[in-house]
Amino acid sequence: MTAGACVHLIGAGPGDPALITLRGRQRLAAADVVVFGGRRIPDRLLCWARADAERIDVDAGAPGPLDADAVHHLLADRAGRGMAVAHLTPGDPLASGTAAETARYLHDRGVRVEVVPGLPPHVAAPGLAGVAIAGAGGAEAVVYLRCGPAGMNDAPPVDWSRAAPPPVTLVSEGHGAQVAGIGEELLRHGWPPDEPATLVLHGTLPAQRTMEGSLREVQAAARRVADTANAVLVVGRNSRRRPPLRWFDERPLFGRRILVTRPRAQAAALVDRLADLGADPIEAPMIRILPPADEAPLEAACAAASTFDWIVFTSANGVEAFMERLLAGPRDVRTLGPTRLCAVGPATEACLRRYGLAVDLLPEEHRAEAVSAALLRDHDVSGARILLPRADIARATLPDELRRAGAEVVDVAAYRTVPVRDADGIDVSRMLRERRIDVVTFTSASTVRSFVARVGAESLADRLENVAVASIGPVTAGAARRLGIDTAIMPSTYTVPALAEAIAAHFDSRRP
């Protein structure tokens, strides 16, 4: 077995992918193989795995999910091939006891094991609900009572006399019927029915809900909750929420379900910011970015890069495609020579800076029309050679205006946008029909067109009823309007961060 072969038993945390530990994220990013249960591990967490890593969903096997023995064999097999394996488990890997069995199995077969602890839900969920389970003036002790395995509704066989009534604070986690069973046993063994209690459902997620009341009321509420809901029960003096600690469910986009339609490789910044603002981002990419059908014109433009007076980049995609081709052979950035660079906006400028390149022109308004206006206002482009590495379906407005001013414009397809037909298995039409989306975001005209093709033009009015449409700028909003979609939200600065803030401001302004 090679030195790198190891099974890392990683606690994925309480639900929110941002709450995985730094070490867990590092081990996940370095793994050759990622083993996980798809029903319990958020998709966004897997974005930190390497693109070339093998991904094995043990819940998606045929004819059904793999049992523990099969998972153990799978882990040992991959490690035996010299691979670094990340096994993601919800919460903390040792809290349920299953990771201890896995580690013993692997140890007996000579497989190196590393345990990466995770933040357990019974700590994180109350914390994000504003419940301090311990602290000054609170209970003398905190007792954690573990429920049985998933699917078991009976209360665990414990000495209930040890789960003494106040001043103990008791914390337990499980699904609805499990924590309801815990509540019943507490009532039977001396806890007062009017003892303060709090139930946190779907803790740390945008769907989080918190119920407060007496032990009897909360126990009855837990009984009514679907068994698919992860629940944390807190009973005792420290079970009440404290206003200074409440922030999680008071964020401007808390619980809002927002459809992100841009390509997955470019969606991270928008998804992360929306999540920070409390939203539940639903990634359904409508397009993907591919090389041009004919790469010869782009290659010729790169080879002659230093002969251009200006290279105008109208998107970060154009920068990435051009620079990837420019640097593909023996060339380096010195190939650009004295050529000046123009970027349509700050995101495009930031992409150029990552290659060590500074822009010579950045228009105040971040759209193609402003690019031509800035060039014509501040520079004499008559006779100038200008290169436009853009999308294959880019509008003709910019090159036409520059040519009318006397410039020699070379407009090359640096990349092409292709509609995505399945949106990674997400049924967007059904989610809209069931009113499970609050906002649809568009960051380009091509995402709008692909969305309409997916949903169907004849269904737009019905599907988008009571749904706010957010467009990144006037060009995208115009494309939406021509297809029968009205934009309700548009930032004054046409960037992804500004789009997220505009969505937050839209809903914040509607609060009573």
C-alpha positions in Angstrom: 0.0 0.0 0.0 1.4 3.4 -1.0 2.1 6.2 1.5 -0.8 8.2 0.2 -3.3 5.4 0.7 -5.6 6.3 3.6 -9.3 6.4 4.5 -10.2 9.7 6.0 -13.4 9.4 8.0 -14.7 13.0 7.7 -17.5 14.6 9.7 -19.5 16.6 7.2 -21.0 18.7 9.9 -24.6 19.5 10.8 -26.0 20.2 7.3 -24.7 23.6 6.1 -21.7 22.7 3.9 -19.9 25.8 5.1 -19.7 24.3 8.6 -17.3 21.5 7.7 -14.0 21.9 9.4 -11.0 23.3 7.6 -9.2 20.0 7.9 -12.2 18.1 6.6 -12.3 20.4 3.6 -8.6 19.9 3.0 -8.9 16.1 3.1 -11.9 16.2 0.8 -10.0 18.4 -1.7 -7.1 16.0 -1.8 -9.0 12.8 -2.1 -8.8 10.5 -5.1 -12.1 8.9 -4.1 -15.1 10.5 -2.3 -17.6 8.1 -0.7 -20.8 9.6 0.6 -24.5 9.1 1.2 -26.3 11.4 -1.3 -29.5 11.7 0.8 -27.5 13.1 3.8 -24.6 15.0 2.2 -25.4 18.4 0.6 -24.4 18.7 -3.1 -22.5 22.0 -2.4 -20.1 20.2 -0.1 -19.0 18.0 -3.0 -17.9 21.1 -5.0 -14.8 21.1 -2.9 -13.7 17.7 -4.2 -11.4 17.5 -7.1 -13.0 17.4 -10.5 -11.2 14.2 -11.4 -12.0 12.4 -8.1 -14.1 9.3 -8.3 -17.5 9.9 -6.5 -19.4 7.0 -5.1 -22.9 7.6 -3.7 -23.6 4.6 -1.5 -27.3 5.6 -1.3 -27.7 5.4 -5.1 -26.7 1.8 -5.7 -28.9 -0.8 -7.4 -31.0 -2.5 -6.1 -30.7 -0.1 -3.1 -28.3 1.6 -0.8 -25.1 -0.3 0.2 -25.1 -1.8 3.7 -22.3 -1.3 6.2 -20.4 -4.4 5.1 -20.4 -3.3 1.5 -19.3 0.2 2.3 -16.4 -1.2 4.5 -15.3 -3.4 1.6 -15.5 -0.5 -0.8 -13.3 1.7 1.4 -10.7 -1.1 1.9 -10.7 -1.9 -1.8 -10.0 1.7 -2.9 -7.3 2.3 -0.3 -5.8 -1.0 -1.2 -5.3 0.4 -4.7 -3.2 3.1 -3.2 -5.8 5.8 -3.2 -6.7 8.5 -0.7 -10.3 8.0 0.2 -12.6 10.6 1.8 -15.7 9.0 3.5 -18.2 11.8 4.3 -20.6 11.2 7.2 -23.2 13.6 8.6 -22.3 15.4 11.8 -19.4 13.9 13.6 -18.1 10.5 12.4 -17.8 9.0 15.9 -21.1 10.4 17.4 -23.2 7.6 15.9 -20.8 4.8 16.6 -20.7 3.6 13.0 -17.3 5.2 12.2 -15.8 3.2 15.1 -16.9 0.0 13.4 -15.5 1.2 10.0 -12.2 2.1 11.6 -11.9 -1.3 13.3 -12.7 -3.1 10.0 -10.0 -1.1 8.1 -7.4 -1.4 10.9 -7.8 -5.2 11.0 -6.9 -5.1 7.2 -3.9 -2.9 7.5 -5.6 0.2 6.1 -4.5 3.5 7.5 -7.3 5.5 9.0 -7.6 9.2 9.9 -10.7 10.5 11.7 -11.6 14.2 11.1 -14.2 15.3 13.6 -17.2 17.3 12.6 -19.5 19.7 14.3 -22.5 17.7 15.6 -26.1 18.9 15.0 -27.0 18.9 18.7 -24.4 21.7 19.2 -24.8 23.6 16.0 -28.6 23.6 15.6 -29.4 25.1 19.0 -26.6 27.6 18.5 -28.0 28.9 15.2 -31.5 29.0 16.7 -30.2 31.3 19.4 -30.3 28.7 22.2 -27.3 28.7 24.5 -27.5 25.2 26.1 -25.0 26.2 28.7 -23.8 29.4 30.3 -23.8 31.6 33.3 -27.0 31.4 35.4 -28.1 28.3 33.5 -28.2 24.6 34.2 -25.7 22.8 36.4 -25.2 20.2 33.7 -25.9 19.4 30.1 -26.9 15.9 29.2 -26.8 14.6 25.7 -29.1 11.7 25.0 -28.5 9.9 21.7 -31.5 8.5 19.9 -31.3 5.0 18.3 -30.4 4.3 14.7 -32.3 5.9 11.8 -35.6 4.2 11.3 -35.9 3.2 15.0 -38.7 5.1 16.7 -38.5 3.6 20.2 -36.7 5.6 22.9 -33.2 4.3 23.7 -32.8 1.8 26.6 -31.3 4.1 29.1 -31.5 4.6 32.9 -34.0 7.5 32.8 -33.3 8.3 36.4 -30.0 9.7 35.3 -31.7 12.1 33.0 -32.7 14.0 36.2 -35.2 16.8 36.0 -34.0 20.4 36.4 -31.4 21.9 36.9 -30.2 19.6 34.1 -30.5 20.8 30.5 -31.2 17.8 28.2 -30.3 17.8 24.5 -31.2 15.1 22.0 -31.3 14.7 18.2 -33.0 12.4 15.7 -36.1 12.5 13.5 -39.5 13.6 14.7 -40.8 10.4 16.1 -37.5 9.7 17.9 -37.4 13.0 19.8 -41.1 12.7 20.5 -40.3 9.4 22.2 -37.6 11.0 24.2 -40.1 13.6 25.4 -42.6 11.0 26.4 -40.1 9.2 28.5 -39.0 12.4 30.2 -42.7 13.1 31.1 -43.1 9.6 32.5 -40.0 9.9 34.6 -40.7 13.1 36.4 -40.0 16.1 34.1 -42.7 18.7 34.6 -45.1 19.0 31.6 -44.6 22.8 31.7 -40.8 22.6 31.6 -39.5 25.0 28.9 -38.5 23.2 25.7 -37.4 24.0 22.2 -37.5 21.9 19.0 -35.2 22.9 16.1 -36.0 21.3 12.7 -33.6 21.2 9.7 -30.9 22.9 11.8 -28.3 25.1 10.1 -30.2 24.9 6.8 -32.3 27.6 5.1 -35.3 25.4 6.0 -34.6 25.6 9.7 -37.6 26.1 11.9 -37.7 26.6 15.7 -40.7 25.7 18.0 -40.8 26.9 21.6 -43.2 25.9 24.3 -43.7 23.6 27.2 -42.2 20.1 27.2 -45.7 18.6 26.5 -46.4 21.0 23.7 -43.0 20.5 22.0 -43.3 16.7 22.4 -46.7 16.8 20.7 -45.3 19.0 17.9 -42.4 16.6 17.3 -44.9 13.7 16.9 -46.5 15.6 14.1 -43.2 16.3 12.2 -42.4 14.1 9.3 -39.7 11.5 10.0 -37.6 13.0 7.2 -37.0 16.1 9.3 -33.8 16.2 11.3 -34.7 17.5 14.8 -32.9 18.6 17.9 -34.7 18.8 21.2 -33.6 21.0 24.1 -35.4 20.7 27.4 -34.7 22.7 30.6 -33.7 26.1 31.8 -31.4 26.8 28.9 -33.8 25.9 26.2 -35.2 29.3 25.5 -33.9 31.4 22.6 -32.1 34.7 23.5 -32.7 37.7 21.3 -29.0 38.8 21.3 -28.1 35.3 19.9 -30.7 35.3 17.1 -29.2 36.2 13.7 -29.4 33.1 11.6 -33.2 33.3 10.8 -33.2 37.1 10.7 -31.0 37.4 7.6 -32.7 39.1 4.7 -33.0 36.1 2.4 -33.6 33.4 5.1 -35.6 30.5 3.7 -35.9 32.0 0.2 -35.4 29.5 -2.6 -33.4 31.1 -5.4 -32.8 29.4 -8.8 -29.2 30.0 -10.0 -29.1 29.4 -13.8 -25.5 30.3 -14.7 -22.9 27.6 -15.5 -22.0 25.5 -12.4 -18.3 26.3 -12.8 -19.1 30.0 -12.5 -21.9 29.9 -10.0 -19.9 29.5 -6.8 -19.6 33.3 -6.0 -23.4 33.9 -6.4 -24.4 30.7 -4.6 -22.1 31.4 -1.7 -23.2 35.0 -1.3 -26.9 34.0 -1.5 -26.3 31.3 1.2 -24.5 33.9 3.4 -27.7 36.0 3.1 -29.8 33.1 4.3 -31.1 31.8 1.0 -31.5 28.3 -0.3 -29.7 28.4 -3.6 -30.9 25.9 -6.2 -28.2 25.3 -8.8 -29.8 24.5 -12.2 -27.3 25.6 -14.9 -29.0 26.5 -18.1 -25.9 26.7 -20.3 -22.4 25.4 -20.3 -19.3 27.0 -21.8 -17.4 25.0 -24.5 -14.5 25.8 -26.9 -15.5 27.3 -30.3 -16.5 24.9 -33.0 -13.6 26.2 -35.1 -10.6 27.1 -32.9 -8.4 28.3 -35.8 -9.4 32.0 -35.7 -8.8 32.2 -32.0 -5.4 30.6 -32.4 -4.5 33.0 -35.2 -5.6 35.9 -33.0 -3.4 34.7 -30.1 -0.4 34.3 -32.4 -0.8 37.9 -33.6 -1.7 39.3 -30.2 1.0 41.9 -30.2 -0.2 43.4 -33.5 -3.4 44.7 -32.0 -3.7 48.1 -30.5 -6.5 47.0 -28.2 -8.0 43.7 -27.0 -11.4 44.2 -25.6 -12.8 41.6 -23.2 -16.6 41.7 -22.6 -16.7 38.8 -20.1 -14.6 36.7 -17.8 -15.4 33.8 -20.1 -13.6 35.6 -22.9 -10.6 36.2 -20.7 -10.3 32.6 -19.7 -10.8 31.2 -23.2 -8.3 33.7 -24.7 -5.6 33.2 -22.1 -5.9 29.5 -22.1 -5.3 29.4 -25.8 -2.5 32.1 -25.6 -0.6 30.1 -23.0 -1.2 26.7 -24.5 2.0 26.6 -26.4 5.4 28.2 -26.0 4.0 31.7 -25.6 3.6 33.7 -22.4 2.0 37.0 -21.5 4.9 38.9 -23.1 3.3 37.9 -26.4 0.9 40.7 -25.8 3.7 43.3 -26.2 2.4 46.9 -26.2 -1.3 45.9 -26.7 -3.7 47.7 -24.4 -6.5 45.9 -22.6 -10.1 46.9 -22.0 -12.4 45.1 -19.6 -16.2 45.5 -19.6 -16.5 45.4 -15.8 -14.8 44.6 -12.5 -15.3 40.8 -12.7 -13.6 40.7 -16.1 -10.9 43.0 -14.8 -10.3 40.7 -11.8 -10.0 37.7 -14.1 -7.2 39.6 -16.1 -5.5 40.5 -12.9 -5.2 36.8 -12.0 -3.0 36.5 -15.0 -0.9 39.4 -13.9 -2.4 41.8 -16.4 -3.7 45.3 -15.6 -6.4 46.9 -17.7 -6.0 50.2 -19.5 -9.7 51.0 -19.8 -12.6 50.2 -17.6 -15.9 52.0 -18.5 -18.0 53.4 -15.7 -21.0 51.5 -16.9 -20.4 47.8 -17.3 -22.0 46.9 -20.6 -20.8 46.5 -24.2 -22.3 49.9 -25.3 -20.3 51.7 -22.6 -17.1 50.0 -23.9 -17.5 51.5 -27.3 -18.5 54.9 -25.8 -15.4 55.0 -23.6 -13.1 54.0 -26.4 -14.5 56.6 -28.8 -14.5 59.3 -26.2 -11.0 58.9 -24.8 -9.1 57.4 -27.8 -8.7 57.9 -31.5 -9.5 54.4 -32.9 -9.4 55.4 -36.5 -7.1 52.8 -38.1 -6.6 51.0 -34.8 -6.6 47.2 -34.8 -9.0 45.9 -32.1 -9.5 42.3 -31.2 -12.8 41.1 -29.6 -12.5 37.6 -28.2 -16.2 36.9 -27.4 -19.0 34.3 -27.3 -20.0 32.9 -30.6 -23.5 34.4 -30.2 -22.4 37.9 -29.0 -24.3 40.8 -30.3 -22.9 42.8 -33.3 -23.5 46.2 -31.6 -19.9 46.7 -30.3 -17.9 45.7 -33.4 -20.3 47.7 -35.7 -19.8 50.9 -33.7 -16.1 50.5 -33.6 -16.0 49.8 -37.4 -18.1 52.9 -38.1 -15.4 54.9 -36.1 -12.7 53.6 -38.5 -11.3 50.7 -36.5 -10.2 47.4 -38.0 -12.1 44.9 -35.8 -11.2 41.2 -35.6 -14.2 39.6 -33.9 -13.4 36.0 -33.0 -15.4 33.3 -31.2 -13.4 32.5 -28.1 -16.1 30.2 -26.7 -19.6 29.0 -27.3 -22.6 28.6 -25.0 -24.6 25.4 -25.3 -28.0 24.9 -23.6 -28.0 22.3 -20.8 -31.1 20.1 -21.2 -31.3 18.3 -17.8 -30.1 20.9 -15.3 -28.3 18.1 -13.4 -31.6 16.3 -12.9 -33.5 19.2 -11.4 -37.0 19.5 -12.7 -37.3 23.3 -12.8 -40.8 23.3 -14.4 -42.1 21.1 -11.6 -40.5 23.2 -8.9 -42.0 26.3 -10.4 -45.4 24.6 -10.7 -45.3 23.6 -7.1 -44.4 27.1 -6.0 -41.0 26.0 -4.6 -39.0 28.8 -6.1 -39.1 32.5 -4.9 -36.5 34.0 -7.3 -35.1 33.1 -10.7 -31.7 34.7 -11.5 -30.4 35.4 -15.0 -26.8 36.5 -15.6 -26.8 36.5 -19.4 -29.2 36.5 -22.3 -28.2 32.9 -23.1 -29.4 31.7 -19.7 -32.7 33.4 -20.3 -33.2 31.7 -23.7 -32.3 28.3 -22.3 -34.6 28.8 -19.4 -37.6 29.6 -21.7 -36.8 26.6 -23.9 -36.7 24.4 -20.8 -39.9 25.7 -19.1 -41.9 26.4 -22.3 -42.9 29.8 -23.6 -46.6 28.9 -23.3 -46.2 28.2 -19.6 -44.1 31.2 -18.6 -46.9 33.4 -17.2 -48.3 30.7 -15.0 -44.9 29.3 -13.9 -43.5 32.8 -12.9 -46.6 34.0 -11.1 -45.4 35.2 -7.7 -41.8 34.6 -8.7 -39.3 37.5 -8.7 -37.0 37.6 -11.7 -33.5 39.0 -11.1 -31.4 40.1 -14.0 -27.8 41.1 -13.7 -28.1 44.1 -16.1 -30.1 45.8 -18.8 -28.9 43.6 -21.7 -30.1 40.5 -19.8 -33.3 42.2 -18.7 -33.9 43.2 -22.3 -33.5 39.6 -23.5 -35.9 38.5 -20.9 -38.4 41.2 -21.8 -38.4 40.1 -25.5 -39.3 36.6 -24.3 -42.2 37.8 -22.2 -40.4 37.9 -18.8 -40.5 41.0 -16.6 -37.5 41.8 -14.5 -38.3 42.8 -10.9 -34.8 43.0 -9.6 -31.7 44.6 -11.2 -28.6 46.0 -9.5 -27.2 49.4 -10.4 -23.8 47.8 -10.8 -23.9 44.8 -13.2 -21.9 42.3 -11.1 -22.7 39.1 -9.4 -22.1 40.5 -5.8 -24.4 43.4 -6.6 -27.0 41.1 -7.9 -27.1 39.2 -4.7 -27.3 42.4 -2.7 -30.1 43.7 -4.9 -32.1 40.5 -4.2 -31.6 40.9 -0.5 -32.6 44.6 -0.6 -35.8 43.6 -2.6 -37.0 41.3 0.2 -35.7 43.4 3.0 -37.8 46.4 1.8 -40.9 44.2 1.9 -40.6 43.3 5.5 -43.3 44.8 7.8 
